[in-house]
Amino acid sequence: MKSKLSHIDQKGEVHMVDVGMKESTQRSATACSTIYLPEAVVNEFKDNDIHTKKGSVFQTAKLAGIMGAKQTSNLIPLCHPLPISKCDIQIEKRDNNHLDIICTVNVTGKTGVEMEALTGASIAALTFYDMCKALSHDIKIINTRLIKKTGGKSDFERDRNQ
């Protein structure tokens, strides 16, 4: 019986998917992590950023997210190393107490970049937490999700607010 899970073989054992015979195609994925900010953090916003002794929170989180996306195959055991052609991190205020960190990753390859986008958004959110935790430990990373993918067998898209 064939498993519906791509990383489980017919014997029920874990394996890395063989993408050797697949065609390289343009692929893209976008993920979002939403962060809840308590008032102590919100009060530190100046010019759409927070500046700490460690530097710009937004710029540091963006850089960390890009670095995280590039390291995905080192962090998640069955991910293939990919030649990422672009990684973009945007940080947007959703409302007064919530930020969305949006990571988009592009590649021309034989497998998708969903995990890279999810990792990038997650690492950027964790870096935001790290840089602001001295202000409050009530910061919450509340929702990390894939919001779009193109290329490969199928495309997928959901509203970012879901």
SULVEN-V809361 format. One record per residue. N is the residue number from 1. RES is the residue in one small letter. SS is DSSP state (helix for helix, strand for strand, loop for the rest). PSI is psi in radians with two decimals (none if undefined). D_CENTER is the distance of its C-alpha to the mean C-alpha in Angstrom with 2 decimals. Layout:
((N:RES:SS:PSI:D_CENTER) (N:RES:SS:PSI:D_CENTER))
This chain:
((1:m:loop:2.25:33.42) (2:k:loop:2.36:30.12) (3:s:loop:2.57:26.95) (4:k:loop:-0.26:24.51) (5:l:loop:2.16:21.72) (6:s:loop:-0.39:21.08) (7:h:loop:0.19:20.76) (8:i:strand:2.18:24.09) (9:d:loop:-3.08:27.32) (10:q:loop:-0.40:30.67) (11:k:loop:-0.02:31.76) (12:g:loop:0.25:28.80) (13:e:loop:2.62:27.46) (14:v:strand:2.50:23.99) (15:h:loop:2.78:23.56) (16:m:loop:2.31:21.29) (17:v:loop:2.35:21.53) (18:d:loop:1.96:23.90) (19:v:loop:0.18:22.61) (20:g:loop:-0.60:25.57) (21:m:loop:-0.06:27.51) (22:k:loop:2.66:24.80) (23:e:loop:2.51:24.94) (24:s:loop:2.29:22.35) (25:t:strand:2.87:20.97) (26:q:strand:2.26:18.64) (27:r:strand:2.60:15.25) (28:s:strand:2.61:12.28) (29:a:strand:2.53:9.19) (30:t:strand:2.29:7.49) (31:a:strand:2.79:5.16) (32:c:strand:2.36:6.33) (33:s:strand:2.25:7.06) (34:t:strand:2.38:10.81) (35:i:strand:2.30:12.94) (36:y:strand:2.30:16.71) (37:l:loop:2.14:18.86) (38:p:loop:2.89:22.45) (39:e:helix:-0.64:25.26) (40:a:helix:-0.55:25.60) (41:v:helix:-0.79:22.24) (42:v:helix:-0.68:22.86) (43:n:loop:-0.26:26.23) (44:e:loop:-0.09:24.84) (45:f:loop:2.26:23.25) (46:k:strand:2.19:25.25) (47:d:loop:0.79:24.60) (48:n:loop:0.61:21.12) (49:d:strand:3.00:19.95) (50:i:loop:2.25:20.95) (51:h:strand:2.20:22.91) (52:t:strand:3.14:23.59) (53:k:loop:-0.43:25.66) (54:k:loop:-0.15:22.53) (55:g:strand:-2.87:21.95) (56:s:strand:2.14:19.75) (57:v:helix:-0.80:16.98) (58:f:helix:-0.81:14.96) (59:q:helix:-0.68:15.58) (60:t:helix:-0.73:14.91) (61:a:helix:-0.72:11.51) (62:k:helix:-0.83:10.65) (63:l:helix:-0.76:12.26) (64:a:helix:-0.69:10.66) (65:g:helix:-0.73:7.05) (66:i:helix:-0.80:8.85) (67:m:helix:-0.71:10.77) (68:g:helix:-0.78:8.22) (69:a:helix:-0.70:6.90) (70:k:helix:-0.36:10.69) (71:q:loop:0.15:11.54) (72:t:helix:-0.78:9.77) (73:s:helix:-0.33:13.29) (74:n:helix:-0.30:14.79) (75:l:helix:-0.61:12.81) (76:i:loop:1.99:12.89) (77:p:loop:-0.65:16.55) (78:l:loop:0.17:16.89) (79:c:loop:2.44:14.22) (80:h:loop:2.50:16.10) (81:p:loop:2.31:15.78) (82:l:loop:2.53:14.99) (83:p:loop:1.38:16.43) (84:i:strand:2.26:13.53) (85:s:strand:-0.41:15.53) (86:k:strand:2.48:13.18) (87:c:strand:2.15:9.87) (88:d:strand:2.31:10.05) (89:i:strand:2.22:8.66) (90:q:strand:2.47:10.89) (91:i:strand:2.11:11.95) (92:e:strand:2.43:14.45) (93:k:strand:2.17:16.95) (94:r:strand:-0.80:17.18) (95:d:strand:-2.94:20.51) (96:n:loop:-0.55:22.31) (97:n:loop:0.18:20.42) (98:h:strand:2.43:16.84) (99:l:strand:2.55:14.02) (100:d:strand:2.24:11.10) (101:i:strand:2.01:8.15) (102:i:strand:2.16:7.19) (103:c:strand:2.16:5.27) (104:t:strand:2.28:7.76) (105:v:strand:2.36:8.73) (106:n:strand:2.60:12.40) (107:v:strand:2.64:14.71) (108:t:strand:1.92:18.28) (109:g:strand:-3.00:18.51) (110:k:loop:-0.04:19.69) (111:t:loop:2.78:16.52) (112:g:loop:3.03:13.36) (113:v:loop:0.46:9.88) (114:e:helix:-0.78:8.11) (115:m:helix:-0.60:7.19) (116:e:helix:-0.74:6.14) (117:a:helix:-0.77:3.78) (118:l:helix:-0.70:2.80) (119:t:helix:-0.77:3.86) (120:g:helix:-0.82:3.35) (121:a:helix:-0.72:2.75) (122:s:helix:-0.80:4.87) (123:i:helix:-0.66:6.89) (124:a:helix:-0.74:7.56) (125:a:helix:-0.75:8.68) (126:l:helix:-0.65:10.65) (127:t:helix:-0.70:12.15) (128:f:helix:-0.84:13.19) (129:y:helix:-0.86:14.83) (130:d:helix:-0.75:16.47) (131:m:helix:-0.39:17.94) (132:c:helix:-0.03:19.26) (133:k:loop:-0.40:20.45) (134:a:loop:-0.41:23.91) (135:l:loop:-0.65:24.21) (136:s:loop:2.46:23.34) (137:h:loop:0.12:21.94) (138:d:loop:0.09:21.60) (139:i:loop:2.40:18.09) (140:k:strand:2.25:16.01) (141:i:strand:1.87:12.34) (142:i:strand:-0.29:13.50) (143:n:strand:2.05:11.16) (144:t:strand:2.20:7.64) (145:r:strand:2.69:8.12) (146:l:strand:2.29:8.12) (147:i:strand:-0.31:10.31) (148:k:strand:2.51:11.60) (149:k:strand:2.48:12.40) (150:t:strand:2.68:15.53) (151:g:loop:2.88:17.69) (152:g:loop:-2.68:18.99) (153:k:loop:-0.57:21.05) (154:s:loop:2.77:19.65) (155:d:loop:2.77:17.66) (156:f:strand:2.48:15.85) (157:e:strand:2.46:15.25) (158:r:loop:2.81:15.36) (159:d:loop:2.37:16.06) (160:r:loop:-0.42:13.27) (161:n:loop:-0.06:15.64) (162:q:loop:none:15.80))
